[in-house]
């Protein structure tokens, strides 16, 4: 099962003047955060979708499944 994790700004550096909230996906079957091309967190749906589209072998998780989990504040329009 895939879970959406709203990380907010908790992983930002404390000296950041304008921290950017991020999210991740957690796979409860493998007990790991999903990683696509070395990335585990994203600041927007578009960022995630770009990474996902470039990762050709990730067919066992349909893109729409991820999109249905993402909070609206991370969707770009």
N, C-alpha and C positions, 0 to 999 in steps of 0.2 A: 504494500500500500504506500502511496506517495502522499506526503503531507507538505502543505505550504507553511513556511516558517517566516514570519515577519520579524526581521532582525532589527528594524528601525535603525537607529544610529549607534547601537551598542558596540559595534565592532570598529567604529571610526576612531581615528587618533584623537586624543583629548585636545590637542592644539588646533584642530580644524576649525576655521572660522565659520564655515557653512557646511556642516556634515550632511552627507547625502544618505537617506535611508536605503536599506537594501533588504533583499529577501533571498531565501534559499528553498530548496526542496529536500526533504528527508525521506529516505526509503526505509520503511519500518521492517522490511523483510531482511535487508542486508545490514541494518543498523548503521547506515552511512549517509552522509550528505551526498546528493548527486553531484557529480563533477563532469563538466563538458569542456573538453579542450583545456584542462587545467583551471577552470573557473568553477567556483562553488557558490558565489553570490552575484546578484544582479541588482541594478538600480531601477530598471524599468522592464516592462514586458518586451519592448522592442529589443533591448539588449539580450534578453534571454532567447528570444525568437531568432535573432541573428546567429547566436552561438549554436542553437539547436539545428538550424538549417545547414550549417557548415559541418555538423557532425553526422555524417551519412549513416553510420551504423547504429543509430539510436532509435531504430524502428519499433522496438518493443514497448516504447512509451509514446503514444500518439500525442502530437502537439496540442490538440484540443483538450486532452485530459489535463495538461498543465494549465492551460488558459482558464479552465473552469475553476481552478483553485486559487488563482492570483487575485489578491485584493484590488479593488478598483483604483486605489491611489497610486498603484504602480503601472497602470495601463495608460499609455500615451494617446489619449484622444480616442 
